[in-house]
Amino acid sequence: MMAWCKVQLGWINVTEMTGGLTNYTILPTSNSTTGIHTIKIPLSLGFYYLIEVRRWEGFDAYLPDEGVLITQVNETRSSGHGIVVVVDAAPTTTSLNDGAFDIGPTENDTFTDLQEGIRIEVEAENTTGYTVETDDRNPALVPETTVLQLPSQKAVLLKWTVPNITTLHETQFWFGTKYYEETTHSTAAIAENGIYKVTITLPAQGFYYGVIYAQELDGTILMSQRIQIYATNETTSIFIVDDDGGETYETYFTTALDSLSYTSYVVWDYLQYGTPAAELLQFFPIVIWATGWAFPSLNQNDMDSLATYLNQGGALFITGQDIGWDLNDKGYDQWMTTYLKATYVSDDSGDTSILGVTNDAISDGLSFEIAGGTGADNQQYPSEITPANGAHAIFTYASAGTTAGIAYKGIYALVYLAFGYEGIADSTSRTTLMQRIVTYLATSTNVSIITPTSRL
């Protein structure tokens, strides 16, 4: 059993890295004596490394390898979608049988995450465990300006500064289509008044990750935080965040948009890319965020990105079960009332019949079921909310009469459904509702909904 599982069960304690250059003696997780059994290196909310020691003893006697095991934990993912991933010490082999870090001529004793500025090195082995050195002193490069899109050329202009210009050997921009797999690099950046600039033309439309790389004269390597890039040669109006935990509910949204000829959209796979940065969202006049019934519905990074986007006058359609329950359960009720303009009432209305509000621009004359039919039939917890801070109700539950959805226009525009749009039982209602929501949001943000000749 991995250290993460034992921590969740309360069987072992976690020692959190204090920062800087530190040495720890780590005991095997199979050892029940007092001492350090696992080291935690926090990266961001719910995202961290765990270091543990596995020895051929006790229940671990038949493991394929022993040594220091490093795992990357992402608790924002749903169960079954890679919450805990082993960092492979021998990535060129075909299995994890030799995945532990160790000391020896054929072993790998060091792991470095340049992007996070983390180094983990196995220093020594003794009769009780391993001595491991951790270091987080590697300074990170920071882009000086937001990524600037040049849509007609599928090009991106980046600008950044380097901490020690006088000791700089070279700095470049590396990019790729997958997180942690940036394999293509730009030419060396050119300095202008202390600011480095490079323009890259990306090979195709789509999403990319990029990192700024710099090497100093003494060989020190610096890496920036990863930058999210969207390259396109057309105007795109709608950004869909597919945040349903690996389900395929996004098809209900894209099918409705296609039927309306609103093909000016792109779909962001949250499981693959994680939180879309506010700098990326700002390029899209309308954001549709579909959480399905995945947890967390929104994490801290999501909320920070959305808050920035909305404060800049964005337009958001957010929908999903238990969003309110999840936010309130984690103490984010103030964020919910501030940005989603709603107060949580109950996680389950017990009602699957939805009624529109007379004379409302979005819901007038609409009524539908959110169970059965051609919908996703997944509504186990259609939640109850009340409007807050200038919002108004646009849907109610037929039996209880409580609010099922709200809308708001002010600094930004918002539609929040406390049930999953994908659960609407008939395609006609789904299409009509999508048309009205997009029209409402587009009117609020002066967006022109276009039908381009091609899309992603």
DABELCOR-V741676 format. One record per residue. N is the residue number from 1. OMEGA is omega in radians with two decimals (* if undefined). NEAR is the number of other C-alpha atoms within 10 Angstrom. Layout:
n=[N & N]
omega=[OMEGA & OMEGA]
near=[NEAR & NEAR]
//
This chain:
n=[1 & 2 & 3 & 4 & 5 & 6 & 7 & 8 & 9 & 10 & 11 & 12 & 13 & 14 & 15 & 16 & 17 & 18 & 19 & 20 & 21 & 22 & 23 & 24 & 25 & 26 & 27 & 28 & 29 & 30 & 31 & 32 & 33 & 34 & 35 & 36 & 37 & 38 & 39 & 40 & 41 & 42 & 43 & 44 & 45 & 46 & 47 & 48 & 49 & 50 & 51 & 52 & 53 & 54 & 55 & 56 & 57 & 58 & 59 & 60 & 61 & 62 & 63 & 64 & 65 & 66 & 67 & 68 & 69 & 70 & 71 & 72 & 73 & 74 & 75 & 76 & 77 & 78 & 79 & 80 & 81 & 82 & 83 & 84 & 85 & 86 & 87 & 88 & 89 & 90 & 91 & 92 & 93 & 94 & 95 & 96 & 97 & 98 & 99 & 100 & 101 & 102 & 103 & 104 & 105 & 106 & 107 & 108 & 109 & 110 & 111 & 112 & 113 & 114 & 115 & 116 & 117 & 118 & 119 & 120 & 121 & 122 & 123 & 124 & 125 & 126 & 127 & 128 & 129 & 130 & 131 & 132 & 133 & 134 & 135 & 136 & 137 & 138 & 139 & 140 & 141 & 142 & 143 & 144 & 145 & 146 & 147 & 148 & 149 & 150 & 151 & 152 & 153 & 154 & 155 & 156 & 157 & 158 & 159 & 160 & 161 & 162 & 163 & 164 & 165 & 166 & 167 & 168 & 169 & 170 & 171 & 172 & 173 & 174 & 175 & 176 & 177 & 178 & 179 & 180 & 181 & 182 & 183 & 184 & 185 & 186 & 187 & 188 & 189 & 190 & 191 & 192 & 193 & 194 & 195 & 196 & 197 & 198 & 199 & 200 & 201 & 202 & 203 & 204 & 205 & 206 & 207 & 208 & 209 & 210 & 211 & 212 & 213 & 214 & 215 & 216 & 217 & 218 & 219 & 220 & 221 & 222 & 223 & 224 & 225 & 226 & 227 & 228 & 229 & 230 & 231 & 232 & 233 & 234 & 235 & 236 & 237 & 238 & 239 & 240 & 241 & 242 & 243 & 244 & 245 & 246 & 247 & 248 & 249 & 250 & 251 & 252 & 253 & 254 & 255 & 256 & 257 & 258 & 259 & 260 & 261 & 262 & 263 & 264 & 265 & 266 & 267 & 268 & 269 & 270 & 271 & 272 & 273 & 274 & 275 & 276 & 277 & 278 & 279 & 280 & 281 & 282 & 283 & 284 & 285 & 286 & 287 & 288 & 289 & 290 & 291 & 292 & 293 & 294 & 295 & 296 & 297 & 298 & 299 & 300 & 301 & 302 & 303 & 304 & 305 & 306 & 307 & 308 & 309 & 310 & 311 & 312 & 313 & 314 & 315 & 316 & 317 & 318 & 319 & 320 & 321 & 322 & 323 & 324 & 325 & 326 & 327 & 328 & 329 & 330 & 331 & 332 & 333 & 334 & 335 & 336 & 337 & 338 & 339 & 340 & 341 & 342 & 343 & 344 & 345 & 346 & 347 & 348 & 349 & 350 & 351 & 352 & 353 & 354 & 355 & 356 & 357 & 358 & 359 & 360 & 361 & 362 & 363 & 364 & 365 & 366 & 367 & 368 & 369 & 370 & 371 & 372 & 373 & 374 & 375 & 376 & 377 & 378 & 379 & 380 & 381 & 382 & 383 & 384 & 385 & 386 & 387 & 388 & 389 & 390 & 391 & 392 & 393 & 394 & 395 & 396 & 397 & 398 & 399 & 400 & 401 & 402 & 403 & 404 & 405 & 406 & 407 & 408 & 409 & 410 & 411 & 412 & 413 & 414 & 415 & 416 & 417 & 418 & 419 & 420 & 421 & 422 & 423 & 424 & 425 & 426 & 427 & 428 & 429 & 430 & 431 & 432 & 433 & 434 & 435 & 436 & 437 & 438 & 439 & 440 & 441 & 442 & 443 & 444 & 445 & 446 & 447 & 448 & 449 & 450 & 451 & 452 & 453 & 454 & 455 & 456]
omega=[-3.09 & -3.10 & -3.12 & 3.13 & -3.13 & 3.07 & 3.13 & -3.13 & -3.14 & -3.10 & 3.10 & 3.11 & 3.13 & 3.01 & -3.10 & 3.14 & -3.06 & -3.13 & -3.10 & 3.13 & -3.03 & 3.06 & 3.12 & 2.93 & -3.03 & 3.11 & 3.09 & 3.13 & 3.10 & -3.11 & -3.07 & -3.13 & 3.11 & -3.11 & -3.12 & -3.14 & 3.10 & 3.12 & 3.10 & 3.06 & -3.09 & 3.08 & 3.07 & -3.08 & 3.11 & -3.06 & -3.05 & 3.01 & 2.96 & 3.07 & 3.13 & 3.12 & 3.09 & -3.13 & 3.07 & 3.13 & 3.12 & -3.14 & -3.14 & -3.04 & -3.05 & 3.06 & 3.14 & -3.09 & 3.03 & -3.11 & -3.13 & -3.12 & 3.11 & 3.10 & 3.05 & -3.05 & 3.08 & -3.05 & 3.05 & 3.11 & 3.11 & 3.10 & -3.12 & -3.10 & 3.00 & 3.07 & -3.12 & -3.13 & 3.12 & 3.00 & -3.00 & 3.11 & -3.14 & -3.02 & -3.12 & 3.08 & -3.00 & -3.13 & 3.08 & -3.12 & 3.09 & -3.01 & -3.13 & 3.06 & -3.06 & 3.11 & 3.11 & -3.07 & -3.14 & -3.07 & 3.02 & -3.06 & -3.05 & 3.01 & 3.13 & 2.99 & -3.06 & -3.08 & 3.13 & -3.12 & -3.07 & 3.00 & 3.11 & -3.09 & 3.06 & -3.05 & -3.04 & 3.02 & 3.09 & -3.04 & -3.09 & -3.10 & -3.12 & 2.97 & -3.07 & 3.09 & 3.08 & -3.08 & 3.10 & -3.05 & -3.10 & -3.11 & -3.11 & 3.00 & 3.14 & 3.07 & -3.09 & -3.13 & 3.05 & 3.07 & -3.14 & 3.13 & 2.99 & -2.90 & -3.03 & -3.10 & -3.00 & -3.06 & -3.14 & 3.06 & 3.13 & 3.08 & 3.10 & 3.04 & -3.14 & -3.06 & -3.07 & -3.06 & -3.07 & -3.13 & -3.07 & 3.02 & -3.11 & 3.04 & -3.09 & 3.00 & 3.10 & -3.12 & 3.12 & -3.06 & -3.11 & 3.10 & -3.12 & 3.12 & 3.07 & -2.98 & -3.11 & -3.10 & 3.11 & 2.94 & 3.12 & -3.13 & -3.11 & -3.12 & 3.04 & -3.14 & 3.08 & 3.13 & -3.13 & -3.09 & 3.01 & 3.05 & 3.12 & 3.03 & -3.06 & -2.99 & -3.09 & 3.04 & 3.07 & 3.13 & 3.12 & 2.92 & 3.08 & 3.03 & 3.04 & -3.05 & 3.08 & 3.07 & 3.12 & -3.08 & -3.13 & 3.11 & 3.12 & -3.12 & 3.09 & 3.10 & 3.09 & 2.90 & -3.12 & -3.14 & 3.10 & -3.08 & 2.99 & -3.11 & -3.13 & 3.03 & 3.12 & 3.08 & -3.13 & -3.01 & -2.95 & 3.13 & -3.10 & 3.08 & 3.13 & -3.02 & -3.05 & 3.07 & 3.09 & 3.05 & -3.11 & -3.08 & -3.14 & -3.13 & 3.10 & 3.13 & -3.10 & 3.11 & 3.12 & 3.12 & 3.12 & -3.11 & 3.09 & -3.06 & 3.03 & -3.05 & 3.12 & -3.12 & 2.99 & -3.13 & 3.13 & 3.13 & -3.05 & -3.14 & -3.13 & -2.97 & -3.10 & -3.09 & 3.03 & -3.10 & 3.11 & 3.12 & 3.07 & -3.11 & -3.04 & 3.12 & -3.05 & -3.12 & -3.12 & 3.05 & 3.01 & -3.11 & -3.07 & -3.07 & -3.10 & 3.02 & -3.09 & -3.14 & -0.07 & 3.12 & 3.02 & 3.05 & -3.06 & 3.12 & 3.10 & -3.10 & 3.12 & -3.13 & 3.13 & -3.14 & 3.12 & -3.14 & -3.10 & 3.11 & 3.10 & 3.06 & -3.13 & 3.13 & -2.99 & 2.92 & -3.13 & -3.05 & 3.10 & 3.09 & 2.96 & 3.06 & -3.14 & 3.13 & -3.09 & -3.14 & 3.14 & 3.12 & -3.12 & 3.08 & -3.12 & -3.09 & 3.13 & 3.09 & -3.13 & -3.13 & -3.13 & -3.01 & 3.08 & 3.01 & -3.12 & 3.04 & -3.13 & 3.11 & -3.07 & -3.11 & -3.08 & 3.12 & -3.07 & -3.04 & 3.12 & 3.09 & -3.04 & 3.13 & 3.05 & -3.13 & -3.10 & 3.10 & 3.08 & -3.07 & -3.11 & -2.90 & -3.11 & 3.09 & -3.14 & 2.96 & -3.08 & 3.05 & 3.04 & 3.06 & 3.09 & 3.13 & -3.13 & 3.09 & -3.11 & 3.14 & -3.04 & -3.00 & 3.11 & -3.10 & 3.02 & -2.92 & 3.09 & 3.11 & 2.97 & 3.14 & 3.12 & 2.99 & 3.03 & 3.09 & 3.09 & -3.14 & 3.06 & 3.06 & 3.04 & 3.02 & -2.97 & -3.06 & -3.04 & -3.09 & -3.13 & -3.02 & 3.12 & -3.13 & -3.14 & 3.04 & -3.08 & 2.98 & 3.13 & 3.04 & 3.08 & 3.12 & -3.02 & 2.88 & -3.11 & 3.05 & -3.11 & 3.00 & -3.14 & 3.09 & -3.10 & -3.12 & 3.14 & -2.87 & -3.11 & -3.05 & 3.14 & 3.11 & 3.12 & -3.12 & 3.13 & -3.13 & 3.12 & 3.13 & -3.10 & 3.13 & 3.14 & 3.10 & 3.13 & -3.12 & -3.13 & 3.10 & -3.11 & -3.04 & -3.12 & 3.14 & 3.00 & 3.11 & -3.04 & 3.08 & -3.11 & -3.13 & 3.11 & 3.11 & 3.12 & *]
near=[9 & 16 & 26 & 21 & 12 & 13 & 14 & 10 & 9 & 10 & 11 & 22 & 16 & 16 & 17 & 12 & 18 & 13 & 12 & 12 & 13 & 13 & 16 & 18 & 20 & 23 & 25 & 25 & 22 & 20 & 17 & 11 & 11 & 9 & 14 & 18 & 26 & 26 & 23 & 20 & 19 & 15 & 15 & 10 & 12 & 15 & 16 & 16 & 20 & 24 & 21 & 25 & 28 & 25 & 21 & 15 & 13 & 9 & 10 & 16 & 13 & 11 & 12 & 12 & 19 & 21 & 23 & 27 & 22 & 25 & 20 & 20 & 21 & 19 & 17 & 24 & 22 & 17 & 12 & 9 & 13 & 15 & 17 & 21 & 13 & 17 & 18 & 20 & 22 & 16 & 11 & 7 & 11 & 8 & 10 & 15 & 14 & 19 & 23 & 24 & 25 & 25 & 17 & 8 & 7 & 7 & 15 & 18 & 20 & 17 & 17 & 14 & 13 & 18 & 19 & 18 & 19 & 20 & 17 & 21 & 20 & 21 & 16 & 14 & 16 & 9 & 6 & 12 & 22 & 23 & 18 & 23 & 17 & 23 & 18 & 20 & 13 & 18 & 16 & 20 & 19 & 17 & 20 & 13 & 11 & 14 & 18 & 16 & 19 & 15 & 16 & 11 & 14 & 19 & 20 & 18 & 15 & 20 & 21 & 21 & 18 & 23 & 13 & 8 & 13 & 9 & 14 & 17 & 15 & 16 & 26 & 20 & 23 & 20 & 25 & 18 & 17 & 14 & 16 & 14 & 12 & 17 & 11 & 12 & 16 & 15 & 13 & 16 & 20 & 16 & 15 & 9 & 7 & 11 & 15 & 19 & 18 & 18 & 17 & 17 & 13 & 20 & 9 & 13 & 15 & 17 & 19 & 20 & 19 & 24 & 24 & 27 & 22 & 23 & 17 & 17 & 11 & 9 & 11 & 12 & 19 & 22 & 24 & 21 & 17 & 20 & 19 & 21 & 23 & 20 & 21 & 21 & 16 & 16 & 18 & 23 & 21 & 26 & 21 & 22 & 21 & 24 & 28 & 22 & 23 & 18 & 13 & 13 & 22 & 24 & 13 & 19 & 19 & 17 & 16 & 21 & 20 & 14 & 11 & 14 & 13 & 19 & 23 & 21 & 25 & 20 & 18 & 20 & 18 & 18 & 17 & 11 & 15 & 16 & 23 & 19 & 18 & 20 & 16 & 19 & 20 & 18 & 18 & 19 & 23 & 26 & 26 & 22 & 22 & 25 & 28 & 29 & 24 & 22 & 20 & 20 & 23 & 21 & 18 & 15 & 18 & 16 & 16 & 15 & 18 & 24 & 17 & 16 & 24 & 21 & 11 & 13 & 16 & 24 & 29 & 27 & 21 & 22 & 23 & 27 & 29 & 28 & 29 & 26 & 24 & 20 & 19 & 17 & 10 & 10 & 11 & 17 & 18 & 14 & 16 & 19 & 18 & 13 & 17 & 26 & 23 & 30 & 20 & 22 & 16 & 17 & 20 & 17 & 21 & 16 & 23 & 21 & 16 & 21 & 21 & 22 & 16 & 13 & 10 & 15 & 15 & 24 & 20 & 14 & 12 & 16 & 17 & 17 & 20 & 25 & 20 & 15 & 13 & 14 & 21 & 19 & 16 & 19 & 25 & 20 & 22 & 26 & 29 & 30 & 25 & 19 & 22 & 19 & 14 & 11 & 22 & 19 & 24 & 25 & 26 & 22 & 23 & 18 & 13 & 12 & 14 & 19 & 25 & 26 & 27 & 24 & 27 & 26 & 16 & 11 & 14 & 18 & 22 & 28 & 27 & 25 & 26 & 28 & 32 & 27 & 26 & 27 & 27 & 29 & 20 & 17 & 16 & 12 & 16 & 21 & 19 & 15 & 18 & 19 & 17 & 14 & 20 & 24 & 18 & 20 & 25 & 19 & 13 & 21 & 18 & 10 & 17 & 13 & 19 & 14 & 17 & 14 & 8 & 9 & 16 & 13]
//
